[in-house]
Amino acid sequence: MLKVGLTGGIGAGKSEVSRLLVECGAVLIDADRIAREVVAPGTPGLAAVVEAFGDDILTADRSLDRPRLGSLVFSDPHKLAVLNSIVHPLVGARSRELETAAPEDAVVVHDVPLLAENGLAPLYDVVVVVDASPATQLDRLVRLRGMTEDDARARMAAQAPREKRLEIADIVIDNDVPLEQLRGRVRDVWADLVRRAGRSPE
């Protein structure tokens, strides 16, 4: 099994690369998706979050009110640390379960937005960074996600600097390109990952 950490700045196109890698045959473990699953209604994770922050962070249907919780924790480092202490161990445990369930010869891609920020590179055999220029990131966030320019710049500034991500990269995927070129680049990276995993190219 080859454990791959996949990361990239907001708007760099990491989600598109992860989708293309799955098309090639990768087993994807998406940290963001798991983080939502572990606090779904009826889970011990949601119960722990409610115990820490109160019923006010629930919607009328008793699911997590993410915007409300976000407004609480992102302005208070202590509250954010409390939330992370609940959610991160649950995400880690679920990620390990999914990894264990993958075939022995699998290329397992962990999609981890904050890989650089949280110093997680040593957990993986290979770190793949999806890179795009700040101008490209800004354009995508404003044009495709509907953010204001100020909001987009703030979200970009809250992440690790581009240089820090590139420092930990074993493989860099340049995504300042049209989708068809990106598809070809991902196929090349997939062939490299398959070789590293000791498998025959498919």
LINKA-V906300 format. One record per residue. N is the residue number from 1. RES is the residue in one letter. SS is DSSP state (2 for helix, 1 for strand, 0 for the rest). NEAR is the number of other ideal C-beta (glycine too) atoms within 12 Angstrom. Layout:
n:N res:RES ss:SS near:NEAR
n:N res:RES ss:SS near:NEAR
//
This chain:
n:1 res:M ss:0 near:27
n:2 res:L ss:1 near:34
n:3 res:K ss:1 near:33
n:4 res:V ss:1 near:43
n:5 res:G ss:1 near:39
n:6 res:L ss:1 near:52
n:7 res:T ss:1 near:48
n:8 res:G ss:1 near:42
n:9 res:G ss:0 near:37
n:10 res:I ss:0 near:36
n:11 res:G ss:0 near:35
n:12 res:A ss:0 near:40
n:13 res:G ss:0 near:37
n:14 res:K ss:2 near:41
n:15 res:S ss:2 near:28
n:16 res:E ss:2 near:29
n:17 res:V ss:2 near:39
n:18 res:S ss:2 near:38
n:19 res:R ss:2 near:22
n:20 res:L ss:2 near:32
n:21 res:L ss:2 near:42
n:22 res:V ss:2 near:23
n:23 res:E ss:2 near:17
n:24 res:C ss:2 near:29
n:25 res:G ss:0 near:26
n:26 res:A ss:0 near:37
n:27 res:V ss:1 near:31
n:28 res:L ss:1 near:32
n:29 res:I ss:1 near:38
n:30 res:D ss:1 near:28
n:31 res:A ss:2 near:33
n:32 res:D ss:2 near:25
n:33 res:R ss:2 near:22
n:34 res:I ss:2 near:31
n:35 res:A ss:2 near:33
n:36 res:R ss:2 near:21
n:37 res:E ss:2 near:25
n:38 res:V ss:0 near:31
n:39 res:V ss:0 near:34
n:40 res:A ss:0 near:22
n:41 res:P ss:0 near:21
n:42 res:G ss:0 near:15
n:43 res:T ss:0 near:23
n:44 res:P ss:2 near:19
n:45 res:G ss:2 near:29
n:46 res:L ss:2 near:32
n:47 res:A ss:2 near:22
n:48 res:A ss:2 near:21
n:49 res:V ss:2 near:36
n:50 res:V ss:2 near:26
n:51 res:E ss:2 near:16
n:52 res:A ss:2 near:26
n:53 res:F ss:2 near:29
n:54 res:G ss:0 near:14
n:55 res:D ss:2 near:18
n:56 res:D ss:2 near:15
n:57 res:I ss:2 near:29
n:58 res:L ss:1 near:22
n:59 res:T ss:0 near:17
n:60 res:A ss:0 near:8
n:61 res:D ss:0 near:10
n:62 res:R ss:0 near:17
n:63 res:S ss:0 near:20
n:64 res:L ss:1 near:35
n:65 res:D ss:0 near:24
n:66 res:R ss:2 near:23
n:67 res:P ss:2 near:12
n:68 res:R ss:2 near:19
n:69 res:L ss:2 near:32
n:70 res:G ss:2 near:17
n:71 res:S ss:2 near:16
n:72 res:L ss:2 near:24
n:73 res:V ss:2 near:26
n:74 res:F ss:0 near:20
n:75 res:S ss:0 near:11
n:76 res:D ss:0 near:15
n:77 res:P ss:2 near:12
n:78 res:H ss:2 near:15
n:79 res:K ss:2 near:22
n:80 res:L ss:2 near:22
n:81 res:A ss:2 near:15
n:82 res:V ss:2 near:20
n:83 res:L ss:2 near:34
n:84 res:N ss:2 near:23
n:85 res:S ss:2 near:19
n:86 res:I ss:2 near:31
n:87 res:V ss:2 near:34
n:88 res:H ss:2 near:25
n:89 res:P ss:2 near:19
n:90 res:L ss:2 near:29
n:91 res:V ss:2 near:34
n:92 res:G ss:2 near:25
n:93 res:A ss:2 near:18
n:94 res:R ss:2 near:29
n:95 res:S ss:2 near:35
n:96 res:R ss:2 near:19
n:97 res:E ss:2 near:16
n:98 res:L ss:2 near:26
n:99 res:E ss:2 near:28
n:100 res:T ss:2 near:17
n:101 res:A ss:2 near:15
n:102 res:A ss:0 near:25
n:103 res:P ss:0 near:16
n:104 res:E ss:0 near:15
n:105 res:D ss:0 near:18
n:106 res:A ss:0 near:29
n:107 res:V ss:1 near:39
n:108 res:V ss:1 near:36
n:109 res:V ss:1 near:47
n:110 res:H ss:1 near:44
n:111 res:D ss:1 near:36
n:112 res:V ss:0 near:41
n:113 res:P ss:0 near:34
n:114 res:L ss:0 near:28
n:115 res:L ss:0 near:35
n:116 res:A ss:0 near:31
n:117 res:E ss:0 near:20
n:118 res:N ss:0 near:22
n:119 res:G ss:0 near:18
n:120 res:L ss:0 near:26
n:121 res:A ss:2 near:30
n:122 res:P ss:2 near:13
n:123 res:L ss:2 near:24
n:124 res:Y ss:0 near:34
n:125 res:D ss:0 near:24
n:126 res:V ss:1 near:35
n:127 res:V ss:1 near:35
n:128 res:V ss:1 near:46
n:129 res:V ss:1 near:38
n:130 res:V ss:1 near:46
n:131 res:D ss:1 near:35
n:132 res:A ss:0 near:32
n:133 res:S ss:0 near:19
n:134 res:P ss:2 near:24
n:135 res:A ss:2 near:19
n:136 res:T ss:2 near:29
n:137 res:Q ss:2 near:34
n:138 res:L ss:2 near:28
n:139 res:D ss:2 near:22
n:140 res:R ss:2 near:30
n:141 res:L ss:2 near:29
n:142 res:V ss:2 near:22
n:143 res:R ss:2 near:16
n:144 res:L ss:0 near:17
n:145 res:R ss:0 near:18
n:146 res:G ss:0 near:11
n:147 res:M ss:0 near:21
n:148 res:T ss:0 near:14
n:149 res:E ss:2 near:18
n:150 res:D ss:2 near:13
n:151 res:D ss:2 near:18
n:152 res:A ss:2 near:28
n:153 res:R ss:2 near:21
n:154 res:A ss:2 near:16
n:155 res:R ss:2 near:24
n:156 res:M ss:2 near:31
n:157 res:A ss:2 near:17
n:158 res:A ss:0 near:17
n:159 res:Q ss:0 near:29
n:160 res:A ss:0 near:29
n:161 res:P ss:0 near:16
n:162 res:R ss:2 near:29
n:163 res:E ss:2 near:15
n:164 res:K ss:2 near:22
n:165 res:R ss:2 near:37
n:166 res:L ss:2 near:26
n:167 res:E ss:2 near:19
n:168 res:I ss:0 near:32
n:169 res:A ss:0 near:29
n:170 res:D ss:0 near:25
n:171 res:I ss:1 near:34
n:172 res:V ss:1 near:27
n:173 res:I ss:1 near:40
n:174 res:D ss:1 near:27
n:175 res:N ss:0 near:32
n:176 res:D ss:0 near:22
n:177 res:V ss:0 near:22
n:178 res:P ss:0 near:14
n:179 res:L ss:2 near:15
n:180 res:E ss:2 near:12
n:181 res:Q ss:2 near:17
n:182 res:L ss:2 near:31
n:183 res:R ss:2 near:23
n:184 res:G ss:2 near:18
n:185 res:R ss:2 near:30
n:186 res:V ss:2 near:36
n:187 res:R ss:2 near:24
n:188 res:D ss:2 near:22
n:189 res:V ss:2 near:36
n:190 res:W ss:2 near:35
n:191 res:A ss:2 near:22
n:192 res:D ss:2 near:25
n:193 res:L ss:2 near:39
n:194 res:V ss:2 near:25
n:195 res:R ss:2 near:18
n:196 res:R ss:2 near:23
n:197 res:A ss:0 near:29
n:198 res:G ss:0 near:15
n:199 res:R ss:0 near:22
n:200 res:S ss:0 near:9
n:201 res:P ss:0 near:17
n:202 res:E ss:0 near:16
//
